[in-house]
Amino acid sequence: MHRSPRRACSMVKALPEDSALVRSHTGGAPWGWDQELAAVQVEATQGLARILAAGFGAKRSRIPKPLHIKRPYEVKGTTRDPTQPRRKATVEEMMEIIGPMLEGPNG
């Protein structure tokens, strides 16, 4: 049997999102389209409940706060003050991001 790095890369790319290898590289449980759509649906339904409560004259203190379901891809501590200008990325930060891509599939 011929074993090539190209075939190994294509086999790894074809793994499902819930496989152990993909989970280990993405940091835990997968977050696919079904989870995203379910989270959006719950947030939208709760938003509709808020609108209905306000429309039927509920006191402001009785109206629930907006719901936001945290996603795994939302990085903690990345919120910034919108009044401040954006900081440009350093060369080291850019190399952390694109370095593995430049190395290719053989690493």
N, C-alpha and C positions, 0 to 999 in steps of 0.2 A: 504494500500500500504506500502510495506517495504522500508524504506529509510535508506540506508547504506552509510557510507563515501566512501566505495569502488566504489559504483555505481556513486556517485557524482563526484569522481575523473575521472572515465572513461568518464562520460558525458562531463566534462570540457575539457579533452584531445581531444575529438572528435569534438570540436567546430572548425569552419572554421577560416582561418587566418584573414579574414576581419570582424570577429565578434567584437562587442564592448568590450567584456571582454578581448579578446586576444590583441586587440589594446591598451587597457588601461595598460596591463602588459608589452607590448613590446615597449611602448613609441611612439605610433602614428600609422601612416599608415603602413600596412604590406608591406613587400618586398618579394614577392614570386618568383618562378622560371620564370614566364612570364615577370616580371619586370627586373629580372637579365639578361635573354636572350635578351630582348629588349635593355638594356643598353650596353651589350657586342656587339650586332649587330651594334649599332650606333657608338661605339668606333672603331670597326673594319672597318666600311665603311669610317669613317673619316681618319683612318690610310691608307687605300687604296688611298683615295684622295690625301693625303700627298705624297705617293709614286709616284703616277701618275704625280703630279705637279713637283716633283723633276726630274722625268724621262723625262718630256717634256721640261726641261731647265728653269723652273721658278727660279727667283732670291730667294736666301735664305730668304730674308725679306718678300717675298710674300707667302712662304709656311706656312700654318697655324700651330700653336702649337699643340702638341698631346692633344687629348681630354680625359678627365677622368670624368666620371659621378660619383658623390659622392653617396655612398650607405648609407642607414640608419644604417647599422651595423658597419660602420667605425667610431671608436671612435675618437673624436677630441683630439689633443694633445698627441697622442701615438707614434708619430714619434720620433725616437731616433737616435743619432749619431752612424752610423754603425762601426765606429772605436773604440768606447767604449765597454767594456764588458757588457753583459746583467746583470741587477740587479736581484737578487733572490727575490722572493716574501716573505713577512713576514708572520708570523703565523696569524696575524689579517686579512691580505688580503686573505689568503687561507680560513679562517673561514667565511669570507663574501661570498665567492663563494660556498663552499660546506656545509655551515651551514644549509641552507634551505633544502638541499637534505638529510641531516642526521636527520632532524626533522620528515620527512615523510609527508604523505598526510594530516595528521590531524593537522600539524603545531604546 
